[in-house]
Amino acid sequence: MKAEDYAYLYQLEKEFWWFAGMREITAALLARECPPAQDRLILDAGCGTGGMLEWLTHYAGNGRVVGIDLTRMALDFCRESGNRAVTQASVTTLPFADATFDFLTSFDVLVQLPGEGADELAINEMERVLRPGGIAFVRVAAYKWMMSSHDEALRTHHRYRLSELVEKMESAGFNVLRSTYANSLLLPAAAVGRLLLKRIGLATRGSDVKPLPSRMRWVNSILAGVLRTEARLLKHPRVRLPFGLSAICIAEKPAGQDHASNASTARATVSRSSLGSCG
């Protein structure tokens, strides 16, 4: 990603329709499996410029939200917003002891990992650092055929089928509690915008995450409203959307699957007490 892309992410994460709408969808999906306000230690694995760190505090209670990202520029934006509990690291080698966290999130991070098997390494690391009974919320971009200049700008290496994501989560030892596509109602428009216009040579270059032209800002509330409609549907635990631009999996590390030794447990205690020095 270019410096401009990080600046746009930082600028737009609070109000831009996609971020606002996907937060609503995330909240709807978590309402049953991970209700807010319980005391939790939370890791946002791949926190980017930090847009989700403050939002996740609703799920931390008297606990804490910690972020890691591989890119120093992204972490600088996190700190500019006052998020100090961040550190530079890869999701494939998380710098935490076994069974440290109660809740872990990964928002569109696996798609950016280069190299065969890198996503599986990351998922295994997520399972390792979660305590037994801990919850992971993983979101990825869907469908290889939707690859576009947006993905090139964000260095997306892979887009997923939902079944593929579920299979990889289960292979790492997780129990999948819920899985669904999301951003479904806008998929036809996105397909036209990214594929048809690309075919006839009229597609825009670069990331789709950039400020709307002033004459088009009225569209922001409409598009956010579409995602809020999906969020209302997904509040019903049996609803599973059959297609969409994102694939989402909520999974639990089974109780009793703590492979940490006594020494690892001791390191986890040390990690919990020293997280304030991150970054």
ABEGO torsion letter per residue (X at the ends): XBAAAAAAAAAAAAABAAAAAAAAAAAAAAAAABBBGBBBBBBBBGAEAGAAAAAAAAAAEABBBBBBBABAAAAAAAAAAGBABBBBBBAABBABBBGABABBBBBGAAAABBEBGAAAAAAAAAAAABBBGBBBBBBBBBEAAABBAAAAAAGBABBBBAAAAAAAAAAAGBBBABBBBBGAAAAAAAAAAAAAAAAAGABBBEBABBBBBAAAAAAAAAAAAAAAAAAAAAABAABBBABEABBBBBBBBBBGABABBAAAAAAAAAAAAAAAABX
